[in-house]
Amino acid sequence: MKVSNNLQAAEKWYLDLRLEVRNKGGHSSVPTADNAIYRLAQALVRVSQVEFPLKVSEVTRAYFGGQAKLDRTSEKDTLAAAAKGDPAAIERVAESSRSGIPCCVRPAWPPCWRADTRATRCRNLPRERELPGSSGRIVGRCAGEDQGGRGDAQVTISVTTREENSPASPLREDLVRTMSAVTDEMWPGVAVVPTLSTGATDGRMLRVAGIPTYGVQGFFGERDDYRAHGRDERMLVQSFYEGQTFLYSLVKKLSKAQ
């Protein structure tokens, strides 16, 4: 069942950091308490426990306000309160998506509210029986929040990739109205809902340059069949052709309105 057609007006940006520990190393037959891998593991545990502050924007307010109108469960009022920036309601929505409580919630919702950190790569591992002189990880950090206090002088943190913050694009009434009209022509009753993308797109660079940029879909899939970036990523054939028709109609109507 088609519920909403998303209008992407904002996205998260990311910062890649390298965490590294260096010491004299050695051999496992004469172990020392100063183990680089253990120190790095402890640092990564501390990183995993960092919780960034909640942030509410025009786009996230509009998104959850739209979801509240579509929801048919007991969470409807919670979604509406979250759209107004109620911290308790936001935490309730995030917890619902983590625990699987039935409501109109997706696992991607928590990253809409705050920055997050994820360890994504491991390298510089030693050979068997060798204690490493160094050990490192790459940690991808969304939204570029600064967080100090790593708690270990041997752990060095360096930036490997830095993106500029991508501002949200204003929710233009003419765009939302036109997109809603085309959506209703093709899928009567389906709502247009502004969204914040949890991953960066090419539109980020245009927004950084001061050019408002929007992502439109017109693609629908099975609600519980999310395969993005998986080896079995796929799209329904019908959805592919519907998406092309939707984009063509939207561009035509928008160009005539200028």
C-alpha positions in Angstrom: 0.0 0.0 0.0 1.4 3.4 -1.0 1.3 5.9 1.9 3.6 8.8 1.2 5.8 10.2 -1.6 8.9 11.8 -0.1 10.4 15.2 -0.9 14.0 15.3 0.2 14.8 18.8 1.3 17.8 18.2 3.7 20.5 15.6 4.4 23.1 14.7 7.0 26.7 15.3 6.2 29.6 13.3 7.6 33.1 13.4 8.9 35.5 10.5 8.8 38.0 10.2 11.7 40.8 7.8 12.2 41.5 6.6 15.8 45.0 5.3 16.3 47.1 3.9 19.2 50.9 3.7 19.0 53.2 2.1 21.4 56.4 -0.1 21.4 54.6 -3.4 20.5 56.3 -6.7 21.2 55.5 -10.4 21.1 52.7 -12.4 22.6 55.1 -14.8 24.4 56.1 -11.8 26.6 52.9 -9.8 26.9 52.7 -6.4 28.4 49.7 -4.7 30.0 50.1 -1.8 27.4 48.3 -3.5 24.5 47.4 -1.2 21.6 44.4 -3.3 20.5 42.9 -3.2 24.0 43.4 0.5 24.3 41.8 1.1 21.0 38.9 -1.2 21.8 38.3 0.8 25.0 38.4 4.1 23.0 35.8 2.7 20.5 33.5 1.6 23.4 33.6 5.2 24.7 32.9 6.5 21.2 29.9 4.1 20.9 28.5 5.6 24.1 28.5 9.2 22.9 25.0 10.6 22.5 24.6 13.8 20.6 21.9 16.4 21.4 18.5 16.4 19.7 18.1 18.8 16.8 14.7 19.7 15.3 14.5 21.5 11.9 11.8 22.7 9.6 12.1 19.6 7.6 11.9 17.1 10.5 8.9 19.0 11.9 7.2 18.7 8.6 8.1 15.1 8.2 6.8 13.9 11.5 3.8 16.2 11.2 2.9 14.5 8.0 3.5 11.0 9.5 1.2 12.0 12.4 -1.6 12.6 9.8 -1.0 9.3 8.2 -0.6 7.1 11.3 -3.5 4.9 12.4 -1.9 3.5 15.6 -1.8 4.6 19.2 1.5 6.5 18.3 -0.4 9.2 16.4 -0.4 11.7 19.2 3.3 10.9 20.0 4.3 11.7 16.4 2.3 14.9 16.4 4.1 16.0 19.7 7.5 15.0 18.2 6.7 17.2 15.2 6.4 20.1 17.7 9.8 19.4 19.1 8.7 17.7 22.4 11.9 15.9 23.6 10.0 13.2 25.4 7.9 12.4 22.3 11.0 12.4 20.1 12.7 9.9 22.5 9.5 7.8 22.4 9.5 7.7 18.6 13.2 6.8 18.5 12.8 4.0 21.1 9.8 2.7 19.2 11.8 2.2 16.1 14.6 0.4 18.0 12.3 -1.9 19.9 9.9 -2.8 17.1 6.8 -1.4 18.9 4.0 -1.3 16.2 3.6 2.2 14.9 4.3 4.1 11.7 8.0 4.0 12.4 11.1 3.1 10.3 14.5 2.1 11.7 16.0 5.2 10.0 14.0 7.6 12.2 16.5 8.0 15.1 19.3 9.5 12.8 16.8 12.2 11.7 17.0 13.8 15.2 20.7 13.7 16.1 24.2 13.0 14.9 25.6 9.6 15.4 28.9 7.7 15.2 29.7 4.4 13.6 32.9 2.4 13.5 33.2 1.3 9.8 36.6 -0.1 9.0 39.5 -1.9 10.7 43.1 -2.1 9.5 46.7 -2.3 10.7 46.1 -5.7 12.4 49.3 -7.6 13.2 50.5 -11.0 12.2 49.7 -13.9 14.4 51.4 -13.9 17.8 52.8 -10.4 17.2 51.7 -7.5 19.4 51.1 -4.5 17.3 53.1 -1.3 17.6 50.0 0.5 16.3 46.3 -0.3 15.7 43.7 1.9 14.0 40.1 2.2 13.1 38.1 4.5 10.8 35.0 6.1 12.5 32.5 7.8 10.3 30.7 10.5 12.2 27.5 12.0 10.9 26.6 15.7 11.1 30.0 16.8 12.2 29.3 17.3 15.9 32.4 18.1 17.9 32.9 15.8 20.9 36.1 15.9 23.1 37.3 13.9 26.0 38.6 10.7 24.5 40.1 9.8 27.9 43.4 8.2 26.7 46.6 10.1 25.8 47.8 7.3 23.6 44.7 7.5 21.3 45.2 10.0 18.5 42.3 11.2 16.4 42.8 12.6 12.9 40.3 13.8 10.3 40.5 11.8 7.0 37.4 13.2 5.3 35.7 16.5 6.1 32.5 17.7 4.4 31.0 21.1 4.6 27.7 21.3 6.4 24.8 21.2 4.0 21.9 23.6 4.9 18.3 22.5 4.4 16.5 23.8 1.4 13.4 25.9 2.1 10.1 24.1 1.7 8.7 26.1 -1.2 5.0 26.1 -1.4 4.9 26.0 -5.2 7.1 22.9 -5.3 5.1 21.1 -2.6 1.8 22.0 -4.2 2.9 20.9 -7.7 4.4 17.6 -6.4 1.2 17.0 -4.4 -0.9 17.5 -7.5 1.1 15.1 -9.7 1.2 12.5 -6.8 -2.5 12.7 -6.4 -3.0 12.2 -10.2 -0.9 9.1 -10.2 -1.7 7.7 -6.7 -4.9 9.2 -5.3 -4.7 9.6 -1.5 -0.9 9.4 -1.3 0.6 12.3 0.7 3.7 14.3 0.0 6.0 14.4 3.0 9.2 16.4 3.3 12.2 14.3 4.5 15.7 14.6 5.8 18.0 12.0 4.1 20.2 10.1 6.5 22.9 9.8 3.8 24.6 12.4 1.6 23.7 12.9 -2.0 25.1 15.0 -4.9 22.6 17.7 -3.9 24.7 18.4 -0.8 27.3 20.2 -2.9 24.7 22.4 -4.5 23.2 23.3 -1.2 26.7 24.2 0.1 27.0 26.5 -2.9 23.7 28.3 -1.9 21.5 26.5 -4.5 18.3 25.1 -3.0 18.1 21.5 -4.1 15.3 18.9 -3.7 15.2 15.1 -4.2 12.0 13.6 -5.5 11.2 9.9 -5.7 8.0 8.6 -7.2 9.4 5.1 -6.5 7.6 2.7 -4.2 8.5 -0.7 -2.8 7.5 -3.2 -0.3 7.4 -1.6 3.2 9.3 -4.4 4.9 11.7 -5.2 2.0 14.4 -2.6 2.5 17.5 -3.7 0.6 19.4 -0.4 -0.1 23.1 -0.9 -0.5 22.7 -4.7 -0.1 24.0 -7.2 -2.6 20.3 -8.0 -3.4 19.3 -4.4 -3.8 16.4 -4.2 -6.3 13.4 -2.2 -7.4 10.0 -3.3 -8.6 9.7 -3.0 -12.4 6.4 -1.2 -12.2 7.9 1.3 -9.7 10.8 2.0 -12.0 8.5 3.1 -14.9 6.1 4.9 -12.5 9.0 6.9 -11.2 10.1 8.0 -14.7 6.5 9.1 -15.5 6.2 11.0 -12.2 9.5 12.9 -12.7 8.5 13.8 -16.3 5.1 15.1 -15.3 6.6 17.0 -12.3 9.2 18.8 -14.4 6.7 19.7 -17.1 4.3 21.3 -14.6 7.1 23.1 -12.7 8.6 24.5 -16.0 5.2 25.8 -17.1 4.7 27.5 -13.7 7.8 29.6 -14.2 
